[in-house]
């Protein structure tokens, strides 16, 4: 699995955030493109709007510590995006 450390910067608000972006297996170090990153962040934001049980149902994950960590990470990431986009 390829993991990338990204920094998003909003010129309008002068705010930034850093996140880890994982694009899965098979990319062999190929850099992620902006369109894929934005689409993933949109999907993650949608997931963060759900309660935990709906998140599990939507992703077909079982209730586990790893699932709770994933949900918490998506929620934190979405809060960070809100912070850098709010004026």
C-alpha positions as CSV (number, residue, x, y, z in Angstrom):
1,X,0.0,0.0,0.0
2,X,1.3,3.4,-0.9
3,X,1.1,6.2,1.8
4,X,1.8,9.8,1.1
5,X,2.1,12.7,3.5
6,X,0.2,15.7,2.0
7,X,0.0,19.3,3.0
8,X,-3.1,21.2,1.9
9,X,-2.9,24.9,1.8
10,X,-5.8,27.4,1.4
11,X,-4.5,30.6,-0.1
12,X,-7.6,32.5,0.8
13,X,-7.5,31.7,4.5
14,X,-3.7,31.2,4.8
15,X,-4.5,28.0,6.7
16,X,-3.0,24.5,6.1
17,X,-3.3,20.9,7.2
18,X,-1.2,17.9,6.8
19,X,-2.6,14.4,6.3
20,X,-1.7,10.9,5.3
21,X,-3.2,9.8,2.0
22,X,-3.3,6.1,1.2
23,X,-4.1,5.1,-2.3
24,X,-4.0,1.3,-1.9
25,X,-2.1,-1.5,-3.5
26,X,-0.8,-1.6,-7.1
27,X,0.3,2.0,-7.5
28,X,4.0,1.1,-6.9
29,X,5.0,4.5,-5.8
30,X,3.1,6.4,-8.4
31,X,2.3,9.9,-7.1
32,X,-1.4,10.5,-6.4
33,X,-3.1,13.0,-8.7
34,X,-5.1,16.0,-7.3
35,X,-8.4,14.8,-8.7
36,X,-8.2,11.5,-6.9
37,X,-7.2,13.1,-3.7
38,X,-10.1,15.6,-3.8
39,X,-12.6,12.8,-4.6
40,X,-11.3,10.7,-1.7
41,X,-11.6,13.7,0.7
42,X,-15.2,14.3,-0.5
43,X,-16.0,10.6,0.1
44,X,-14.4,10.6,3.5
45,X,-16.3,13.8,4.4
46,X,-19.5,12.0,3.5
47,X,-18.5,9.1,5.8
48,X,-17.7,11.5,8.6
49,X,-21.3,12.8,8.5
50,X,-22.6,9.3,9.5
51,X,-22.8,7.9,12.9
52,X,-20.5,5.0,13.7
53,X,-23.0,2.2,13.0
54,X,-24.0,3.7,9.6
55,X,-20.3,4.0,8.8
56,X,-19.8,0.3,9.5
57,X,-22.9,-0.6,7.4
58,X,-21.7,1.6,4.5
59,X,-18.2,0.2,4.5
60,X,-19.0,-3.4,5.3
61,X,-16.6,-3.3,8.2
62,X,-17.0,-5.2,11.5
63,X,-17.1,-3.4,14.8
64,X,-13.4,-3.5,15.8
65,X,-10.7,-1.3,17.2
66,X,-9.3,-0.8,13.7
67,X,-12.7,0.3,12.4
68,X,-13.1,2.7,15.3
69,X,-9.6,4.1,14.5
70,X,-10.5,4.5,10.8
71,X,-13.8,6.3,11.7
72,X,-12.0,8.6,14.2
73,X,-9.3,9.4,11.6
74,X,-11.8,10.3,8.9
75,X,-13.7,12.5,11.4
76,X,-10.5,14.3,12.5
77,X,-9.5,14.8,8.8
78,X,-12.9,16.3,8.0
79,X,-12.8,18.6,10.9
80,X,-9.3,19.8,9.7
81,X,-10.7,20.4,6.2
82,X,-13.5,22.5,7.7
83,X,-11.0,24.5,9.7
84,X,-8.8,25.4,6.7
85,X,-11.8,26.2,4.5
86,X,-13.7,28.4,6.9
87,X,-13.0,32.1,6.6
